[in-house]
Amino acid sequence: MGGPEEAAASPSPRKRADARRNEATLLEAAAEAFRTVGVDAPVRDIAARAGVGVGTIYRHFPTRADLVVAVYRHQVQACVEAAPALLATSGTPHAALAAWIDLFVDFLVTKHGLAGALQSDAATFETLHGYFLDRLVPACAQLLDAAAEAGEIPPGPGPQELLFAVGNLCAGAGRMPGYDARRMVALLVAGLRSR
């Protein structure tokens, strides 16, 4: 029963949970800054968005590359976790797929400029690309399989093909006046539906 050692040990996990929440808040603030300003957003602006001091960011992420990598991984994980949640709460598997692809588009917009930010560290960039595929391809496959099983889409579209197609549609964003990547992706997803 709760001796002094146990009492002394109990605050530690709470601190870790607080640290995880603080880190998640920083990552969300950085992601928003990257979305609106780009990956070169000033650290002081990210700190202000997160409601913390600049020193707190540097304690968690000593370099900009550390922060960019952490945001990338955090958003990949959020996309992965969203797939089963959307399947459980959406009206149909196709609706879940469409909502998930919308999240994926948000992710792609956030990572705009990542290659340039990590240009000096090709090994890190390659590792992140592998992480991206290892995590997102199975999540997308789960959604595609559910939609095919429900008869909403024909069997066959591969998850990696779909992610690649969405990525290509998003690549034009910001390069051509009037180009709406989200609208183009919505047309692609609607086109998957069985007739």
C-alpha atoms as a printed R data frame, in Angstrom:
    type eleno elety resid chain resno       x      y       z
1   ATOM     1    CA   MET     A     1   0.000  0.000   0.000
2   ATOM     2    CA   GLY     A     2   1.121  3.583  -0.628
3   ATOM     3    CA   GLY     A     3   4.493  3.791   1.110
4   ATOM     4    CA   PRO     A     4   6.824  6.808   0.826
5   ATOM     5    CA   GLU     A     5   8.580  5.321  -2.231
6   ATOM     6    CA   GLU     A     6   5.271  4.921  -4.100
7   ATOM     7    CA   ALA     A     7   4.138  8.429  -3.159
8   ATOM     8    CA   ALA     A     8   7.430  9.864  -4.363
9   ATOM     9    CA   ALA     A     9   7.160  7.959  -7.644
10  ATOM    10    CA   SER     A    10   3.577  8.965  -8.492
11  ATOM    11    CA   PRO     A    11   4.191 12.599  -9.580
12  ATOM    12    CA   SER     A    12   6.734 11.469 -12.203
13  ATOM    13    CA   PRO     A    13   4.242  9.933 -14.684
14  ATOM    14    CA   ARG     A    14   2.059 13.041 -14.323
15  ATOM    15    CA   LYS     A    15   5.043 15.183 -15.286
16  ATOM    16    CA   ARG     A    16   5.651 13.009 -18.314
17  ATOM    17    CA   ALA     A    17   2.000 13.386 -19.351
18  ATOM    18    CA   ASP     A    18   2.281 17.172 -18.871
19  ATOM    19    CA   ALA     A    19   5.483 17.220 -20.909
20  ATOM    20    CA   ARG     A    20   3.753 15.247 -23.689
21  ATOM    21    CA   ARG     A    21   0.831 17.698 -23.694
22  ATOM    22    CA   ASN     A    22   3.234 20.654 -23.773
23  ATOM    23    CA   GLU     A    23   5.138 19.093 -26.638
24  ATOM    24    CA   ALA     A    24   1.886 18.412 -28.535
25  ATOM    25    CA   THR     A    25   0.862 22.068 -28.029
26  ATOM    26    CA   LEU     A    26   4.227 23.208 -29.391
27  ATOM    27    CA   LEU     A    27   3.928 20.885 -32.388
28  ATOM    28    CA   GLU     A    28   0.415 22.128 -33.196
29  ATOM    29    CA   ALA     A    29   1.583 25.743 -32.947
30  ATOM    30    CA   ALA     A    30   4.586 25.002 -35.170
31  ATOM    31    CA   ALA     A    31   2.390 23.188 -37.697
32  ATOM    32    CA   GLU     A    32   0.050 26.193 -37.876
33  ATOM    33    CA   ALA     A    33   3.009 28.552 -38.317
34  ATOM    34    CA   PHE     A    34   4.438 26.314 -41.052
35  ATOM    35    CA   ARG     A    35   1.028 26.278 -42.755
36  ATOM    36    CA   THR     A    36   0.680 30.058 -42.780
37  ATOM    37    CA   VAL     A    37   4.281 31.288 -42.979
38  ATOM    38    CA   GLY     A    38   6.357 28.278 -44.049
39  ATOM    39    CA   VAL     A    39   9.004 26.193 -42.319
40  ATOM    40    CA   ASP     A    40  11.140 29.301 -41.820
41  ATOM    41    CA   ALA     A    41   8.569 30.791 -39.424
42  ATOM    42    CA   PRO     A    42  10.383 32.630 -36.616
43  ATOM    43    CA   VAL     A    43  10.693 30.603 -33.418
44  ATOM    44    CA   ARG     A    44   9.397 33.567 -31.388
45  ATOM    45    CA   ASP     A    45   6.157 33.456 -33.447
46  ATOM    46    CA   ILE     A    46   5.775 29.725 -32.801
47  ATOM    47    CA   ALA     A    47   6.408 30.296 -29.094
48  ATOM    48    CA   ALA     A    48   3.775 33.055 -29.011
49  ATOM    49    CA   ARG     A    49   1.221 30.791 -30.736
50  ATOM    50    CA   ALA     A    50   1.951 28.066 -28.163
51  ATOM    51    CA   GLY     A    51   1.875 30.498 -25.231
52  ATOM    52    CA   VAL     A    52   5.401 29.603 -24.104
53  ATOM    53    CA   GLY     A    53   8.819 31.217 -24.048
54  ATOM    54    CA   VAL     A    54  11.350 30.690 -26.816
55  ATOM    55    CA   GLY     A    55  13.570 28.789 -24.369
56  ATOM    56    CA   THR     A    56  10.855 26.156 -23.948
57  ATOM    57    CA   ILE     A    57  10.923 25.426 -27.672
58  ATOM    58    CA   TYR     A    58  14.702 25.073 -27.657
59  ATOM    59    CA   ARG     A    59  14.527 22.763 -24.647
60  ATOM    60    CA   HIS     A    60  12.246 20.429 -26.606
61  ATOM    61    CA   PHE     A    61  13.751 21.001 -30.062
62  ATOM    62    CA   PRO     A    62  17.371 22.237 -30.031
63  ATOM    63    CA   THR     A    63  17.454 22.896 -33.800
64  ATOM    64    CA   ARG     A    64  14.930 23.947 -36.447
65  ATOM    65    CA   ALA     A    65  15.455 20.591 -38.163
66  ATOM    66    CA   ASP     A    66  14.470 18.833 -34.910
67  ATOM    67    CA   LEU     A    67  11.263 20.875 -34.815
68  ATOM    68    CA   VAL     A    68  10.439 20.282 -38.487
69  ATOM    69    CA   VAL     A    69  11.005 16.525 -38.127
70  ATOM    70    CA   ALA     A    70   8.895 16.402 -34.956
71  ATOM    71    CA   VAL     A    71   6.010 18.288 -36.645
72  ATOM    72    CA   TYR     A    72   6.182 15.947 -39.630
73  ATOM    73    CA   ARG     A    73   6.100 12.821 -37.431
74  ATOM    74    CA   HIS     A    74   3.350 14.252 -35.221
75  ATOM    75    CA   GLN     A    75   1.140 14.930 -38.221
76  ATOM    76    CA   VAL     A    76   1.803 11.540 -39.784
77  ATOM    77    CA   GLN     A    77   0.765  9.929 -36.496
78  ATOM    78    CA   ALA     A    78  -2.386 12.071 -36.350
79  ATOM    79    CA   CYS     A    79  -3.327 10.902 -39.872
80  ATOM    80    CA   VAL     A    80  -2.709  7.274 -38.912
81  ATOM    81    CA   GLU     A    81  -4.875  7.541 -35.800
82  ATOM    82    CA   ALA     A    82  -7.639  9.310 -37.723
83  ATOM    83    CA   ALA     A    83  -8.260  6.394 -40.130
84  ATOM    84    CA   PRO     A    84  -9.948  3.966 -37.701
85  ATOM    85    CA   ALA     A    85 -11.655  6.827 -35.855
86  ATOM    86    CA   LEU     A    86 -13.200  8.109 -39.095
87  ATOM    87    CA   LEU     A    87 -14.313  4.603 -40.080
88  ATOM    88    CA   ALA     A    88 -16.059  4.293 -36.721
89  ATOM    89    CA   THR     A    89 -17.804  7.675 -36.864
90  ATOM    90    CA   SER     A    90 -18.506  8.408 -40.548
91  ATOM    91    CA   GLY     A    91 -21.741  7.473 -42.256
92  ATOM    92    CA   THR     A    92 -19.995  5.359 -44.881
93  ATOM    93    CA   PRO     A    93 -16.488  4.069 -45.559
94  ATOM    94    CA   HIS     A    94 -16.275  6.353 -48.610
95  ATOM    95    CA   ALA     A    95 -17.156  9.344 -46.411
96  ATOM    96    CA   ALA     A    96 -14.419  8.233 -43.999
97  ATOM    97    CA   LEU     A    97 -11.967  7.951 -46.906
98  ATOM    98    CA   ALA     A    98 -12.902 11.430 -48.179
99  ATOM    99    CA   ALA     A    99 -12.485 12.951 -44.705
100 ATOM   100    CA   TRP     A   100  -9.150 11.189 -44.240
101 ATOM   101    CA   ILE     A   101  -7.869 12.362 -47.618
102 ATOM   102    CA   ASP     A   102  -8.846 15.900 -46.564
103 ATOM   103    CA   LEU     A   103  -6.640 15.494 -43.468
104 ATOM   104    CA   PHE     A   104  -3.870 14.145 -45.683
105 ATOM   105    CA   VAL     A   105  -4.131 17.253 -47.881
106 ATOM   106    CA   ASP     A   106  -3.764 19.407 -44.750
107 ATOM   107    CA   PHE     A   107  -0.663 17.395 -43.892
108 ATOM   108    CA   LEU     A   108   0.814 17.893 -47.371
109 ATOM   109    CA   VAL     A   109   0.229 21.644 -47.189
110 ATOM   110    CA   THR     A   110   1.992 21.760 -43.816
111 ATOM   111    CA   LYS     A   111   5.002 19.861 -45.070
112 ATOM   112    CA   HIS     A   112   5.448 22.261 -47.980
113 ATOM   113    CA   GLY     A   113   9.049 23.411 -47.768
114 ATOM   114    CA   LEU     A   114  10.196 20.406 -45.747
115 ATOM   115    CA   ALA     A   115  12.640 19.261 -48.435
116 ATOM   116    CA   GLY     A   116  14.304 22.669 -48.468
117 ATOM   117    CA   ALA     A   117  14.465 22.822 -44.681
118 ATOM   118    CA   LEU     A   118  16.209 19.439 -44.533
119 ATOM   119    CA   GLN     A   119  18.208 19.816 -47.750
120 ATOM   120    CA   SER     A   120  21.505 19.655 -45.893
121 ATOM   121    CA   ASP     A   121  20.490 16.363 -44.272
122 ATOM   122    CA   ALA     A   122  19.406 14.006 -47.061
123 ATOM   123    CA   ALA     A   123  19.584 10.974 -44.743
124 ATOM   124    CA   THR     A   124  16.999 12.508 -42.387
125 ATOM   125    CA   PHE     A   125  14.731 13.344 -45.307
126 ATOM   126    CA   GLU     A   126  14.969  9.767 -46.666
127 ATOM   127    CA   THR     A   127  14.224  8.354 -43.204
128 ATOM   128    CA   LEU     A   128  11.147 10.576 -42.950
129 ATOM   129    CA   HIS     A   129   9.946  9.471 -46.377
130 ATOM   130    CA   GLY     A   130  10.228  5.831 -45.264
131 ATOM   131    CA   TYR     A   131   8.368  6.663 -42.048
132 ATOM   132    CA   PHE     A   132   5.676  8.404 -44.105
133 ATOM   133    CA   LEU     A   133   5.134  5.350 -46.334
134 ATOM   134    CA   ASP     A   134   5.362  2.782 -43.512
135 ATOM   135    CA   ARG     A   135   2.684  4.566 -41.502
136 ATOM   136    CA   LEU     A   136   0.315  6.151 -44.042
137 ATOM   137    CA   VAL     A   137   0.066  3.402 -46.666
138 ATOM   138    CA   PRO     A   138  -1.527  0.904 -44.213
139 ATOM   139    CA   ALA     A   139  -3.924  3.582 -42.889
140 ATOM   140    CA   CYS     A   140  -5.027  4.447 -46.425
141 ATOM   141    CA   ALA     A   141  -5.308  0.729 -47.280
142 ATOM   142    CA   GLN     A   142  -7.653  0.214 -44.325
143 ATOM   143    CA   LEU     A   143  -9.975  2.918 -45.666
144 ATOM   144    CA   LEU     A   144  -9.806  1.739 -49.282
145 ATOM   145    CA   ASP     A   145 -10.477 -1.864 -48.244
146 ATOM   146    CA   ALA     A   146 -13.507 -0.830 -46.175
147 ATOM   147    CA   ALA     A   147 -14.932  1.247 -49.041
148 ATOM   148    CA   ALA     A   148 -14.364 -1.609 -51.533
149 ATOM   149    CA   GLU     A   149 -15.907 -4.152 -49.152
150 ATOM   150    CA   ALA     A   150 -18.969 -1.891 -48.835
151 ATOM   151    CA   GLY     A   151 -19.226 -1.770 -52.633
152 ATOM   152    CA   GLU     A   152 -18.645  1.998 -52.678
153 ATOM   153    CA   ILE     A   153 -15.489  1.819 -54.782
154 ATOM   154    CA   PRO     A   154 -14.236 -0.877 -57.120
155 ATOM   155    CA   PRO     A   155 -11.470 -3.073 -55.739
156 ATOM   156    CA   GLY     A   156  -8.063 -2.265 -57.033
157 ATOM   157    CA   PRO     A   157  -6.906  1.282 -56.314
158 ATOM   158    CA   GLY     A   158  -3.730  0.848 -54.303
159 ATOM   159    CA   PRO     A   159  -3.082  3.032 -51.266
160 ATOM   160    CA   GLN     A   160   0.360  4.102 -52.431
161 ATOM   161    CA   GLU     A   161  -1.059  5.038 -55.853
162 ATOM   162    CA   LEU     A   162  -3.780  7.119 -54.241
163 ATOM   163    CA   LEU     A   163  -1.374  8.908 -51.884
164 ATOM   164    CA   PHE     A   164   0.935  9.613 -54.828
165 ATOM   165    CA   ALA     A   165  -1.946 10.970 -56.926
166 ATOM   166    CA   VAL     A   166  -3.114 13.235 -54.092
167 ATOM   167    CA   GLY     A   167   0.456 14.404 -53.568
168 ATOM   168    CA   ASN     A   168   0.799 15.281 -57.230
169 ATOM   169    CA   LEU     A   169  -2.465 17.224 -57.191
170 ATOM   170    CA   CYS     A   170  -1.272 19.154 -54.140
171 ATOM   171    CA   ALA     A   171   2.111 19.931 -55.720
172 ATOM   172    CA   GLY     A   172   0.498 22.605 -57.901
173 ATOM   173    CA   ALA     A   173  -0.843 24.558 -54.923
174 ATOM   174    CA   GLY     A   174   0.636 28.027 -54.758
175 ATOM   175    CA   ARG     A   175   2.309 27.700 -58.168
176 ATOM   176    CA   MET     A   176  -0.615 28.509 -60.419
177 ATOM   177    CA   PRO     A   177  -3.095 31.340 -59.802
178 ATOM   178    CA   GLY     A   178  -6.594 30.020 -59.228
179 ATOM   179    CA   TYR     A   179  -5.471 26.427 -58.769
180 ATOM   180    CA   ASP     A   180  -7.446 24.765 -55.976
181 ATOM   181    CA   ALA     A   181  -5.711 21.547 -54.934
182 ATOM   182    CA   ARG     A   182  -8.452 20.635 -52.463
183 ATOM   183    CA   ARG     A   183 -11.111 20.835 -55.193
184 ATOM   184    CA   MET     A   184  -9.010 18.681 -57.526
185 ATOM   185    CA   VAL     A   185  -8.450 16.092 -54.791
186 ATOM   186    CA   ALA     A   186 -12.195 16.062 -54.018
187 ATOM   187    CA   LEU     A   187 -12.863 15.292 -57.701
188 ATOM   188    CA   LEU     A   188 -10.347 12.442 -57.555
189 ATOM   189    CA   VAL     A   189 -11.954 10.946 -54.437
190 ATOM   190    CA   ALA     A   190 -15.473 11.345 -55.893
191 ATOM   191    CA   GLY     A   191 -14.246  9.609 -59.055
192 ATOM   192    CA   LEU     A   192 -13.317  6.518 -57.047
193 ATOM   193    CA   ARG     A   193 -16.980  5.793 -56.358
194 ATOM   194    CA   SER     A   194 -18.587  2.804 -58.065
195 ATOM   195    CA   ARG     A   195 -21.227  3.762 -60.586
